[in-house]
Amino acid sequence: MHNDDVHDDDELFWQEMADVAPLRRERRVRRGGAGADDAALAARRNAAVTQPGKDRNPLREDGIEPLDPWHVLAFKRPGIQNGVYRKLKQGRYPADARLDLHRMTVRQARGELFGFVEDCLELGLRSVLLVHGKGERKPKDERLSVLKGAVDRWLRELEPVQAFHSAQPQHGGTGAVYVLLRKSEAKKQENRERFLRGRVPVD
């Protein structure tokens, strides 16, 4: 397929997905916020870290390097078009969902991030926003964020994550990150059918 066709397909995808943004964003804000209210979520968090052999989460809590609050997170896998990555950096893709990890412990964030990405893949969402904060004030006016360092490492380790970049100021700046997820197989097929509709002669 020609690159222009791929580009047009991606543009059509983002236009179609923009309509679902309010529903997913609202749900994830409630689930990821400090007031997460259902017992099932608490049980899932606990199970993710306390039941050996049942944890499918590959993310590790050890050896995380804290990052400066102004450090810009940036990552792109091979094959991601420069134009797509540039739009992600500029905040030009509306977030289909949002997860607020701010003030969570590393252990809580590990479970939430993994579950969030799984949910997004199941629902066919591609562009999401993660809020990790900029860290706590330390002695001698040094500020470092362990959670920010964790998010930087974890996103690189999750194969469905295609690219990420620190957000624009209006979306949280270096206290948040835009994330581009892999297109689900179901969504790929839907896009193919939409693209080919009316272009394939019927016998």
C-alpha positions, 0 to 999 in steps of 0.5 A: 500500500502506498504511504499516502494511502496509509496516511489517509487511513490513519487520518480517517481512523482518528476522525472516527475515534474522536467521537468516543473520547468523552465516554472513555476519558470520564470512565478512566478519570474516575477509576484512576483518581485518588477516590477510586471507589469500588472494592473490585478495583482494590482487590485487583490491585492487591491480587496483582502484587500478592498472588504468585503465579497469577500475575500476568503483569510483566512490569517490575518495581525494582531498579527504577531510576527517579527522573527530574520533573522537567525531563522530557519523556520521548520514545518511538518504535521503529516503523512509526512514521515521523509525521505520526510521532510529530502529531503525537508530540504536539498533542494533536491526537485527542485522548480516547482515555485518561489515567491519573497515576498522580500520588499513587505508590509505584505498586499501585501504579504498576497494576493500574497502568498494565490494566489500563493498557489492556482495557484500551487494547480490548476497546480499540483505543489508540491515543491515551494520556497518562498523568504521572506528576512531577515528583515530591520536593526533596531536601536541598530543593531537589525534586525527583519523581520515582513514578515518572521514572517508572512510567518511562521504563514501563511504557518501553517494556509494554509491546503494545506501546508504539510511541510516547512523549511528554505532554503539551503544557495545557495537558500537564506538560512534563507531568503527563505523557501522550501514549500511542498504542498498537492498533487492534486486529479488530480495528485493522480489519474494520479500517480495511473494510471501510477503505475497500468499501466501494472499491472492490467490484462485486461479481 
